[in-house]
Structure formats: structure tokens, C-alpha cells
Amino acid sequence: MISRIARISSLILALAVVSGASAYLTLTLLIRQEETVVVPDLIGKDVVYVLQSLTDLGLNTKVGGAEYSPAIPANHVIFQDPKPGDEIKIDRDIRIVISRGPQSVPMPNLKGVSISQAGIILAEKGLAAGSHSNTFSLSSRKDEIIAHTPVPGQMVSRGSRVDLLVSSGPRPREYKMPELYGRTLGETLLLFESMKLRLGTVEPVSRANLPLDSVVSQTPPSGHPVTEGYRVEVAVNRRFSEAGSESVDLSGAFLFRYRTADGFLKRRIRLLFSGFGGTADLFDGFLEPGGEIWHLIPQRPNASFLLYEDEQPVFSASSAEWERTFEIVPRSTFHAQGIEE
């Protein structure tokens, strides 16, 4: 009985040993059969190249952070784990650290660059615009950088602020205020166009011994220094009725049409009318590219109007000229037609 039990126990033990050995051999063969790859050298390589290379090898990329490096350019690998040459199985992770580039960068040369473009360049270098001052310049266009601190080529830390000296364009031309006495308002407007002066308030006055619609006084006076863009006030001789108001003839009107040029940006249009004892904006607003305005302009002697586009005078006309049609090509179209009541 005892010997039978011993035989059975020996058989069970032998089966267990055989089963264990078979399992060990099977696992060993399976592990050996799993594919392995050699880890490539990724140091100094561009991050896009690294991602593509590891994907082709069946490995996973794990970004472990970014650090400044004086030797390795930004967006290139400065560290990897496992190290190059190690043999690992596919579908394993490779941890990399990416370079932010050097902590100090050479100051770019911004001279001659527009202030908007300078902001883009500074942001790309990890720098920021500091304070900026403006000055007139004959050699630099408006809003161009004349100089900056730090100077070009100087090593500066990322995050530093750069102070800019910006051009305001050429200094406005200075004139001696001309004598306007006796000129018609239309002549005055044309003179202002040539000198780039602005017409301010027009005060109606009555002078029986002077021609109608002629300037009788001005501010500033003749000989006073003025610059381009200066606003000039004038008083103009008008006809008044017995009741004390200016005589107005509304027997007709002119239909005014103006069309802006095609393009991408809106334009500010201002239609300034002088008559009835003063000046008034008939239209002051923005038009889309290719947009039009239509406006009735009262017909009366000694009246005039002036058209501005983006603060620049485009056209002026007096009442004597309203009987014909004007075309301004290709910039825009002006059209005036008489309309009788």
C-alpha cells in the first residue's frame, strides 16, 4: 500500500516538473521571438525628425520637458532615455528633453523695419517691445524703426525689453500764413489743398462794399507761421435778408455721387459744404471698397464743397462748376447732375 502511494506521488511530481519545464521553455521561446530594435542617437536632432524616426521603428515618444541649451538649437533634442545603442523591444517609450535654444540671443537689427514687423521679430526671439519714442526723419518712412536699445548683435536674455525710436516721417512743411482777404472761398479751399491746410469754422458776415463769398478776415493772420494740417478759421461775406438771416435760394439741387476704389480696407469719406452762412459736413463716415454715397447738394451762388478721402482732399468745386460732370479715374468716381424742382 505504501509503495503504491509512493509510486503515485513520484508520478505526480514528475508530471509537475515536466509541466514547469515546458512552461519555462515556452515563455523563453516567446520572449526571444518578440522583435527588438536598437535605440538610435537622437541628440541634436530636430524634434520632427525624431518623431518620424521613432514612429518608423515602432517606438513611442515621450517629451520630458524643455531646457535652455547654449550648444543645441531650439526644438532639437538635448537628452534621451534609453541611451543610444540600447536594444529594446518595440512599442516601448523613449523619453526626450527638447532644447529651448540659448538663454541669451543676439539682438536682431530692426532698423528700417516697420513697428508692427518689429514686434513679430522680437516675439520670435523671445524678446518684447519696451518704450518707444517718435521723431521726425527725412530718411525713414512713418512708423519705421530708426534705432533701438540694445543695439544689433548685443547678447540679451530672453524676455528682455527693447526700447525703440520710431520715425514720424518727414517734418511737416512750415509756411507763412498767406493773405486770404478778397479771395473767394473756392479759391481759399484750393490754396489750402496745395498747402495741406485744413479749413476750420467759416463765419458768415455782411460787408456791402465787398464781393459776395469773399474772405474778409482770417485766423491766424497773414504772415503767422503754420504747418501742414493747421486748422484755419475764416469769415466770409454773405448776403443777409432784412430779417437778419442769410438769403437762400432753394430753386434747385445737384445730385452728388462718389465711389471709392476697389481694395481691402474701408476709407473715411468726408463731404464738406460751404454755404448758407457757414460750413457743414454733409457726409462723414466710412465706406467699404467700391462703396458709393449719393447726396443732394443745394444749388446757390457763391457756395462750394470739398471732398476728403482718408483726411486727404480729393476734389473741390464751386457753384459755377456744378453744371458739368466730373470723373476722377481710376482712384474713384465723382459725378454731379443738376436736379430741378
C-alpha positions in Angstrom: 0.0 0.0 0.0 2.8 2.4 1.0 4.8 1.5 -2.1 1.7 2.3 -4.3 1.3 5.7 -2.7 5.0 6.4 -3.3 4.7 5.5 -6.9 1.7 7.8 -7.4 3.5 10.6 -5.6 6.5 10.2 -7.8 4.4 10.2 -10.9 2.6 13.4 -9.9 6.0 15.1 -9.0 7.4 14.1 -12.4 4.4 15.5 -14.2 4.7 18.8 -12.3 8.4 19.0 -13.2 7.7 18.3 -16.8 4.9 20.9 -16.9 7.0 23.5 -15.3 9.9 22.9 -17.7 7.6 23.1 -20.6 6.1 26.4 -19.5 9.6 27.8 -18.9 10.8 26.8 -22.3 7.6 28.1 -24.0 7.9 31.5 -22.3 11.6 31.7 -23.1 10.9 31.0 -26.8 8.1 33.5 -26.9 10.2 36.2 -25.3 13.1 35.5 -27.6 10.8 35.6 -30.6 9.5 39.2 -29.7 11.1 41.8 -32.1 13.7 44.2 -30.7 15.2 47.4 -32.1 18.4 49.4 -31.4 17.7 52.8 -29.9 19.0 55.5 -32.4 21.1 58.5 -31.4 18.6 61.4 -31.1 20.8 64.1 -29.5 20.9 67.2 -31.6 18.2 66.0 -34.0 15.2 68.1 -34.9 12.0 67.1 -33.0 10.0 66.5 -36.2 12.8 64.1 -37.5 12.8 62.4 -34.1 9.1 61.8 -34.0 9.1 60.3 -37.5 12.2 58.1 -36.8 10.8 56.6 -33.6 7.4 56.0 -35.2 9.0 54.1 -38.1 10.8 51.9 -35.5 7.6 51.2 -33.6 8.7 53.2 -30.5 6.7 55.8 -28.6 8.0 59.3 -28.0 7.5 60.9 -24.6 8.6 64.5 -24.2 10.0 65.0 -20.7 10.3 68.8 -20.9 12.3 71.6 -22.4 15.5 73.3 -21.2 17.8 76.1 -22.4 21.0 75.0 -24.1 23.8 77.2 -25.4 25.0 74.5 -27.8 21.9 72.9 -29.3 19.3 75.0 -31.3 15.7 75.3 -30.2 13.4 72.4 -30.9 16.2 69.9 -31.1 16.8 67.0 -28.6 19.3 67.5 -25.8 18.6 64.3 -23.8 17.2 60.8 -24.4 16.5 57.7 -22.3 17.2 54.9 -23.1 20.6 55.9 -24.4 21.8 55.3 -28.0 22.7 51.7 -28.9 20.5 50.0 -26.3 18.4 47.1 -27.6 14.8 47.4 -26.6 11.5 45.8 -27.6 9.1 47.5 -29.9 6.2 49.6 -28.5 8.5 50.9 -25.7 8.7 54.5 -24.7 11.7 56.8 -25.5 11.8 59.9 -23.2 13.4 63.0 -24.7 14.1 66.6 -23.5 13.9 69.4 -26.1 16.1 72.4 -26.3 14.7 76.0 -25.9 17.8 77.3 -27.5 20.3 79.6 -25.8 19.0 81.6 -22.9 20.8 84.7 -24.4 20.2 85.6 -28.0 21.9 88.2 -30.3 19.8 91.4 -30.7 18.3 91.5 -34.2 18.8 94.5 -36.4 15.4 96.3 -36.5 16.5 99.5 -38.3 14.2 100.2 -41.3 11.6 97.7 -40.2 8.0 98.8 -39.5 7.0 98.9 -35.9 4.4 96.0 -36.5 7.0 93.8 -38.1 9.5 94.6 -35.3 7.0 93.2 -32.8 6.8 89.9 -34.7 10.7 89.6 -34.9 11.1 90.3 -31.2 8.4 87.8 -30.3 10.2 85.1 -32.4 13.4 85.8 -30.4 11.7 85.7 -27.0 12.0 89.5 -26.6 9.4 92.2 -26.1 9.0 95.8 -27.1 9.7 98.3 -24.4 9.1 102.0 -24.5 9.2 103.8 -27.9 9.8 107.4 -28.8 8.9 109.2 -32.0 10.9 111.8 -34.0 10.7 113.3 -37.5 13.0 111.8 -40.1 13.8 112.6 -43.7 15.4 109.2 -44.4 12.8 107.0 -42.7 9.2 106.5 -43.5 6.5 106.9 -41.0 6.4 104.1 -38.4 9.8 102.7 -39.3 12.4 101.9 -36.7 15.3 104.4 -36.7 17.3 102.9 -33.8 16.9 100.7 -30.8 18.4 99.7 -27.5 20.0 97.1 -27.0 22.0 97.6 -30.3 22.1 95.0 -33.0 24.3 92.0 -32.3 24.4 92.5 -28.5 23.6 89.4 -26.5 20.4 89.8 -24.5 18.5 87.5 -22.2 15.2 86.1 -23.4 12.3 88.2 -22.0 14.3 91.4 -22.2 12.5 94.6 -23.4 13.8 96.6 -26.3 13.3 100.4 -26.5 12.5 101.7 -29.9 13.0 105.1 -31.7 10.3 105.3 -34.3 10.0 107.7 -37.3 7.1 110.1 -37.6 8.0 110.7 -41.2 9.3 114.0 -42.6 8.7 117.0 -40.5 5.5 118.8 -41.7 6.4 121.7 -44.1 6.1 125.1 -42.5 4.6 128.1 -44.2 3.9 131.7 -43.6 0.2 132.1 -43.5 -0.9 133.7 -46.8 -3.2 136.7 -47.1 -6.8 135.4 -47.7 -8.6 138.8 -47.8 -10.6 139.2 -51.0 -10.2 135.6 -52.1 -13.4 133.6 -52.8 -14.0 130.6 -50.5 -13.4 128.2 -53.5 -10.0 129.8 -54.2 -9.2 129.6 -50.5 -10.0 125.8 -50.5 -7.8 125.2 -53.5 -5.0 127.1 -51.8 -5.5 125.1 -48.6 -5.2 121.9 -50.7 -1.9 122.9 -52.1 -0.5 123.8 -48.7 -2.2 120.9 -46.9 -4.0 123.2 -44.5 -7.4 122.5 -43.0 -10.5 124.7 -43.2 -12.0 125.3 -39.8 -15.1 127.4 -38.9 -16.5 129.6 -41.6 -18.2 132.6 -40.0 -20.8 134.5 -42.2 -20.6 138.3 -42.1 -22.2 141.1 -44.2 -20.0 143.7 -46.0 -21.9 145.6 -48.6 -18.8 147.1 -50.2 -17.1 143.7 -50.7 -17.8 140.9 -53.2 -20.0 138.1 -52.0 -18.3 134.9 -50.9 -15.0 136.7 -50.4 -12.9 136.2 -47.3 -12.9 139.3 -45.0 -10.8 138.0 -42.1 -8.8 135.0 -41.0 -7.3 133.3 -38.0 -4.3 133.0 -37.9 -3.4 136.3 -39.6 -1.3 136.7 -42.7 2.4 136.1 -42.0 1.8 133.8 -39.0 3.8 130.6 -39.2 1.7 127.5 -39.9 2.5 123.9 -40.6 0.8 121.3 -42.8 -2.5 120.2 -41.2 -3.0 123.5 -39.4 -6.7 124.5 -39.0 -7.6 128.0 -40.3 -10.7 129.9 -39.4 -12.2 132.4 -41.8 -15.0 134.9 -42.1 -16.8 135.2 -45.5 -19.0 137.9 -46.9 -22.6 136.7 -47.3 -25.9 138.3 -48.3 -28.4 138.7 -45.5 -32.2 139.4 -45.7 -34.0 142.2 -43.9 -34.8 139.7 -41.1 -31.2 139.3 -40.5 -30.7 135.8 -41.9 -28.8 134.9 -45.0 -30.8 134.8 -48.2 -31.2 131.3 -49.5 -32.3 130.1 -53.0 -33.5 126.6 -53.0 -34.7 126.5 -56.6 -32.6 123.5 -57.4 -30.1 121.0 -56.2 -27.3 118.8 -57.5 -27.2 115.0 -57.1 -23.7 114.1 -55.9 -22.3 110.6 -56.3 -18.9 109.3 -55.2 -17.5 105.8 -55.4 -14.3 104.6 -53.6 -11.7 102.4 -55.4 -11.7 98.6 -55.1 -9.4 97.2 -52.5 -9.5 95.6 -49.0 -9.7 98.5 -46.5 -12.5 100.8 -45.6 -12.0 104.5 -46.4 -13.2 107.5 -44.4 -15.1 109.9 -46.7 -16.0 113.5 -45.7 -18.1 115.8 -47.8 -17.8 119.4 -46.6 -20.2 122.0 -47.9 -19.8 125.8 -47.5 -22.9 127.9 -47.9 -26.0 129.3 -46.2 -23.7 131.2 -43.8 -21.4 128.5 -42.7 -19.8 125.1 -43.3 -21.3 121.7 -42.6 -20.4 118.0 -43.1 -22.9 116.6 -45.5 -21.3 113.2 -45.0 -18.6 111.9 -42.6 -18.2 108.2 -42.4 -16.5 105.0 -43.7 -17.2 103.3 -47.0 -16.4 99.7 -48.0 -14.1 99.3 -51.0 -16.2 100.0 -54.1 -18.9 101.7 -51.9 -20.8 104.7 -53.0 -22.5 107.7 -51.5 -25.3 109.8 -53.0 -26.1 113.2 -51.7 -28.2 116.2 -52.7 -26.2 119.4 -52.7 -28.2 122.7 -52.6 -27.7 125.0 -55.6 -26.9 128.6 -54.7 -24.4 131.2 -55.8 -21.1 131.5 -54.1 -21.3 128.1 -52.5 -18.6 125.4 -52.7 -17.8 121.9 -51.4 -14.7 119.8 -50.7 -14.3 116.1 -50.7 -11.9 114.3 -48.4 -10.8 110.6 -48.5 -8.8 109.4 -45.5 -8.2 113.0 -44.5 -6.7 113.9 -47.9 -8.5 116.4 -50.2 -9.7 114.6 -53.4 -11.7 117.3 -55.1 -13.3 120.7 -54.6 -15.7 122.7 -56.7 -17.6 126.0 -56.6 -21.2 126.6 -57.6 -20.1 127.8 -61.0 -18.6 124.3 -61.8 -21.7 122.3 -60.8 -23.2 122.4 -64.3 -20.7 119.8 -65.6 -19.8 116.2 -64.8 -16.5 115.3 -63.1 -14.8 112.0 -63.3 -11.8 111.0 -61.2 -10.2 107.8 -62.6 -9.0 105.3 -61.6 -9.0 106.1 -57.9 -12.7 106.9 -57.6 -15.7 108.4 -59.4 -17.3 111.8 -58.8 -20.5 112.6 -60.5 -22.8 115.7 -60.2 -26.0 116.3 -62.0 -28.4 119.2 -61.7 -31.9 118.4 -60.5 -34.7 121.0 -60.9 -37.6 121.1 -58.6 
